[in-house]
Amino acid sequence: MNPGLSLQWKEALALSRRQTPEFYEPGADIAPGPHAEAIRFALTDLSLAGVFCIEGVPTIGFLREDTPAPERVDHVHRILWNQGLMSLLLVVREDELLAFSLVHRPFARDPNQKSDPRLIETLRLVADALKLRELVDSAESGRFWLAHDSHFDPAQRVDTVLLKNLIAAFSALKGDLGADGAQALLMQSMFVAYLEDRKIVRAERFEAISDKTCSNFEQVLTCRSTAPFEALFAWLKDAFNGDVFLAPCAFELGKTKPPKVKPAHLRVLADFRHGKVEMATGQMRFLGYDFEFMPIALISAVYDRFLNEEREQKNADGAYYTPMFLADFAVNQVWDELTDPQRKKGVLFDPACGSGIFLVRLFQRLVAAHCRATDKRFATWKELSAIARRLHGADISAAAVRVATFSLYIALLEHSNPRDLDALIEKGKLLPTLFGHTLRCEDFFSSSDDRRYDAVVGNPPWKGRAGQETTAQAWADAQKLPHPAKDIAWCFIWKSLRVVRTDGLVALLLPAMGTLHNVGSLKALELFFQKARVYRIVNLSDLCFQLFDRANRPTALALYRPQAEEEHPYRFEYWVPKADLNLRLKRTMTLSRADRAHLRSDQVKGDPAVFKRKLWARSPDERLLQYVKTLSPLSSFIVESKAAGKDFSRTKSWGIGQGFQPAHDTTKGTTTSSAAVRQFPYFAAKDFQPIALPRVDAKPWRTSTVRRAGFTAGFGGPHILIPQGLERSSPRLRAAYTEQGLCFEDSLQAVVFPLVERKTAKLLTAVLNSSLAAWFYFHETANFGTDRAKIHQNELLKLPFAKPEAMPDPARATQAAERIVALMDREIKEASRLLQTQSNALDEIDPLVCDYYGLDAAEAALIQDTTRYILPAIQPRRNAGLQVIWDTSRAEQRSAYAATLCEALKPWFNMRLSAALAARSNDIAILKLTLGAASGLSSAYAESNASELDPFLVSIANHLPVRLPGNVQLVPDLRFVIGSDMYLVKPMQVRHWLRATALADAEQIAAELSAAVARQASKVTKHAHG
């Protein structure tokens, strides 16, 4: 029997406090889930001593090696690499641990090779005790992956290697065979490779079809003649069915014969078969992939990506491949809400199925549920075929539907009882016919609207594929349903509500911008909440550039069902996961409890910005926003050029508008003539600098012919120039005051004002550049922080602003305004002299603007933390490196957090508070709040007496009301009370130690305290009346 890890090693790795569903040991009961079979396989078939999961995804495998056995390590490493799930293999010996990367490719061991490229580090039981104790925690926080980033190169992953080989093989074949023929031949070859690697087709079969000249598929492919290959296809056609093996290079026969396969083509397939050759370069490197252990969901995801790589119109059709872990996440949301009857007999549908990854994952969950309900290891072939027929899919791409069919066939074989297959194959026509029946090449919007599905799930295209955009829009128009910005994702939303049964579920990955944040989608969104009962919306905007390679639009998952008529207001879940270090591996997505909220359905109608604001705003932000918005917005006195009309007079009114659009040789449509662009010097947006512009010595625009004249009244000075776009390096709005008349293109906009309002204009210029404005626009505008880094003109005017006498504290505002205008005059003067300022004017502006708006120190800290830490980290690219917000907090940051927390809690307690760090590791800290500290004791924050984390947790274990969760990263707001002390368990990352976080934590603590007092009072009252 597999002995598992020794108690000594479990304690050394701090695993004693971990249990299922995080840490699985041999003999543990494995709960149902998307990776239950992978965990079972690792513990039983591979005899691993343990499997550690992060967010349900197997991440670390433990291999007990009592005596050194490099061949076994190689064997296990190769299998786990092919599975593409785990990222780290820890080989545990008597007194040392070897950490191997499971992202790094397997290789053929060379006796003369001293170093092992897979080996990350070796840790000794005694000498490296601290590192060992923090190893698992560091994997959960992501610190481990970052520290050893070079060992986790995505280019080494099995899915990347398979994709590269697919593309290289396709490129080598498509010239002779055509794109369709090459794709079909590759898919057919992958199927044969799978059958061989899974030992469904064995050596005797290859010998029988080749007159004993070939005993495996590789020999068939390297044979000088194509006869064995053709004979193999003839047998496969009879044994399985014509859906896959009708003929080489073809899935169906029409008037045109499929291309003829030649020995040169087979040699390409031989190279592709095992991936032992980097086909793009022809260089032998490492070992290849093995379809025996590669999950079908991974193959499906890779092929989906391959199809998209090969579509030249990929970016135009709005379709991107779905990463496997994201498909799992979506399927999990649906699965958890399905009823038992729906799981047993329901029909599930993907309206834009692509390669079928959602259908494959649903099939696997259905089979696992069936086997668990019937208490057996394998379902019968009849049962498996029936489950497969309950899965329906449609796509306008025939190639995609073929891949979906191929994927489900392999899934069928993968879950079958190996002992039954030989007899089934002998009967012939083993595989059920799916293509053209349950899996159809059809336009979703040309099919029936009948309610026939128990669940609809998928990742439909957003903008509209060629030929489909018209049908989708035509269907929506006929039904009088909105589709803002011609985004056909809305059409999928509406039609899914039509085809799903009244008690069914819909789960779609949708464009976050077009459905949640776009102002133009407000009416459609309101109608959606009338027609649908929403269970959950998961806004993945912050993960945009880490979820999809080369993606430029964020996504969101919506889980909902139809409702006959609008119901009373109800609460639904709104999850907003954030990018973190774990996502760099693209195998798991962390969802902290702090990123889960509840919204009311009627909030959406009255507050269109709620989805955007709730991405990052917490209760202190919400309260400050409410306070600031008591002032009138800029739109109350600044009129947009499109609404100004011909009678607009800048001597009397404020106005705003964009510059001109140039006419180019490729310009389509009409042009116009503008004398204004020839009247003023031309100012290029690339030369913009904030606060004050130096004098521009340039010629006017080269011609008066333009595409659009723009807001010509904005060209004359004085004016405030504002770019629409934000710089990622300094994500705040930029505005510049200048007296000089300038013409400029439409990437810039100008605010003009009466000459008597110069002081107010200078004051507004400073406010627009301030961190307060950046904080406000971040929470209250659609694009900033979710999509393109820009602020549209109409949203620019949402900023609350008033003259000093109308501010909440007029005296304080008047004093601040005078200092701000003086600062602006200084900057204007220095800019006109072409001098560089000796001080950072923005650092001076920020506190003055906070004074102007009457903010206190806590509110100023809230704004400062947002602009300093959060804004630079939003929507990070994978190659952006370590974001400051992910880094380990410093002592001074933790001290500032503690001081802010104690100060914010003062009004709630009639006693003193002091804070000190009770325990810490490099990933987790426990802050101790002492209530009712003696007056003679110092309340200064201290860390000097902090214990090590695990010994401290052991020492207090008996005093805890409930067992602490293992992964603290998921519950960063964990608190418990022992005696008069409150303990806060927090990850060490900067995000959780901001002063802004302290303010939000203080409100939660106060709310919990109030609730506890209310409960206690209720008990006393009941006792008194008892």
Sequence and secondary structure as in RCSB ss.txt:
>XXXX:A:sequence
MNPGLSLQWKEALALSRRQTPEFYEPGADIAPGPHAEAIRFALTDLSLAGVFCIEGVPTIGFLREDTPAPERVDH
VHRILWNQGLMSLLLVVREDELLAFSLVHRPFARDPNQKSDPRLIETLRLVADALKLRELVDSAESGRFWLAHDS
HFDPAQRVDTVLLKNLIAAFSALKGDLGADGAQALLMQSMFVAYLEDRKIVRAERFEAISDKTCSNFEQVLTCRS
TAPFEALFAWLKDAFNGDVFLAPCAFELGKTKPPKVKPAHLRVLADFRHGKVEMATGQMRFLGYDFEFMPIALIS
AVYDRFLNEEREQKNADGAYYTPMFLADFAVNQVWDELTDPQRKKGVLFDPACGSGIFLVRLFQRLVAAHCRATD
KRFATWKELSAIARRLHGADISAAAVRVATFSLYIALLEHSNPRDLDALIEKGKLLPTLFGHTLRCEDFFSSSDD
RRYDAVVGNPPWKGRAGQETTAQAWADAQKLPHPAKDIAWCFIWKSLRVVRTDGLVALLLPAMGTLHNVGSLKAL
ELFFQKARVYRIVNLSDLCFQLFDRANRPTALALYRPQAEEEHPYRFEYWVPKADLNLRLKRTMTLSRADRAHLR
SDQVKGDPAVFKRKLWARSPDERLLQYVKTLSPLSSFIVESKAAGKDFSRTKSWGIGQGFQPAHDTTKGTTTSSA
AVRQFPYFAAKDFQPIALPRVDAKPWRTSTVRRAGFTAGFGGPHILIPQGLERSSPRLRAAYTEQGLCFEDSLQA
VVFPLVERKTAKLLTAVLNSSLAAWFYFHETANFGTDRAKIHQNELLKLPFAKPEAMPDPARATQAAERIVALMD
REIKEASRLLQTQSNALDEIDPLVCDYYGLDAAEAALIQDTTRYILPAIQPRRNAGLQVIWDTSRAEQRSAYAAT
LCEALKPWFNMRLSAALAARSNDIAILKLTLGAASGLSSAYAESNASELDPFLVSIANHLPVRLPGNVQLVPDLR
FVIGSDMYLVKPMQVRHWLRATALADAEQIAAELSAAVARQASKVTKHAHG
>XXXX:A:secstr
    S HHHHHHTT TT  TTTEE TT    SSTTHHHHHHHHHTS  SEEEEETTEEEEEEEE SS  HHHHHH
HHHHHHHHT   EEEEE SSEEEEEESSS      TT    TTEEEEEETTTTHHHHHHHHHHHHHTHHHHHTGG
GG GGGSHHHHHHHHHHHHHHHHHHHHHHHHHHHHHHHHHHHHHHHHTTSS HHHHHHHTTTS SSHHHHHHSSS
SHHHHHHHHHHHHHS HHHHSBTTBSS  SS      HHHHHHHHHHHH  EETTTTEE S    TTTS HHHHH
HHHHHHHHHH TTHHHHT     HHHHHHHHHHHHHH  HHHHHH  EEETT TT HHHHHHHHHHHHHHHHHHT
 SS  HHHHHHHHHTEEEEES HHHHHHHHHHHHHHHHHTS HHHHHHHHHHS  S   BTTTEEE  GGGS   
  EEEEEE   SS  TTHHHHHHHHHHHTT   GGG THHHHHHHHHHHEEEEEEEEEEEEHIIIII GGGHHHH
HHHHHHEEEEEEEE GGGHHHHSTT  S EEEEEEEE SS  S  EEEEE     GGGGGSS     GGGEEEEE
HHHHHH TTHHHHHHH  HHHHHHHHHHTTS BGGGTEEEHHHH TT  TTT EEEEE BEE  TT  S  EE S
GGGTS B  GGG  SEE         S SEEEE   GGGTSSSEEEEESB BTTB S   EEESS  B BTTEEE
EE  GGGHHHHHHHHHHHHSHHHHHHHHHHSSSTTTSSSB  HHHHTTSB   GGGSSSHHHHHHHHHHHHHHHH
HHHHHHHTT   SS HHHHHHHHHHHHTT  HHHHHHHHHIIIIIGGGSS  GGG   GGGSB  HHHHHHHHHH
HHHHHGGG SS EEEEEEEE SSEEEEEEEET  TTS    B TT EEHHHHHHHHGGG SS   S GGG TTEE
EEETTEEEEEEESBGGGGSHHHHHHHHHHHHHHHHHHHHHHHHHHHHHHT 
